[in-house]
């Protein structure tokens, strides 16, 4: 999905999971495995912004990653 679609999915997921236990982390990451790997290697939760993933995607396609916090 493109960035705008991924952002909308992330926002919808955040609404659905608000107050859930355990707390979840929801981030947008590049779709391609190699791009995602490079992104995650430099991932810093304190510096994360949704559009940061754009710097790592070679095909402008993204996915939403949901992990336990």
C-alpha positions in Angstrom: 0.0 0.0 0.0 1.2 3.6 -0.5 2.1 5.8 2.4 -1.3 7.5 2.7 -3.0 4.1 2.9 -0.5 2.9 5.5 -1.0 6.0 7.6 -4.8 5.6 7.5 -4.5 1.9 8.4 -2.1 2.8 11.3 -4.6 5.4 12.6 -7.5 3.0 12.4 -5.5 0.3 14.2 -4.6 2.8 17.0 -8.3 3.6 17.5 -9.3 -0.1 17.6 -6.5 -1.0 20.0 -6.7 2.0 22.3 -6.6 0.9 25.9 -5.8 -2.7 25.0 -3.6 -4.9 27.1 -0.7 -5.3 26.7 0.3 -1.9 25.2 1.1 -2.2 21.5 3.5 -0.3 19.3 2.2 0.5 15.8 4.6 1.8 13.2 4.8 2.2 9.4 7.6 0.3 7.7 8.8 -0.3 4.2 7.1 -3.3 2.5 10.2 -4.9 1.0 12.2 -7.1 3.4 15.6 -5.6 2.7 14.2 -2.0 3.0 12.4 -3.0 6.3 15.6 -4.5 7.6 17.6 -1.3 7.0 14.8 0.7 8.5 14.6 -1.4 11.7 18.4 -1.4 12.1 18.3 2.4 12.4 14.9 2.5 14.3 14.9 4.7 17.4 11.6 4.9 19.2 12.4 8.4 20.5 13.2 9.8 17.0 10.4 7.9 15.1 8.0 9.8 13.0 5.5 8.2 10.6 7.1 9.6 7.5 10.6 8.4 8.4 9.9 5.2 6.6 9.8 7.1 3.3 13.6 7.4 3.5 14.1 3.6 3.4 11.5 2.5 0.9 12.8 1.8 -2.6 9.4 1.1 -4.1 7.1 3.6 -2.2 5.1 0.7 -0.7 4.6 0.3 3.0 3.0 -1.9 5.6 1.9 -1.4 9.2 3.8 -3.3 11.9 2.2 -4.0 15.2 4.3 -5.3 18.1 4.1 -5.6 21.8 5.5 -2.5 23.5 
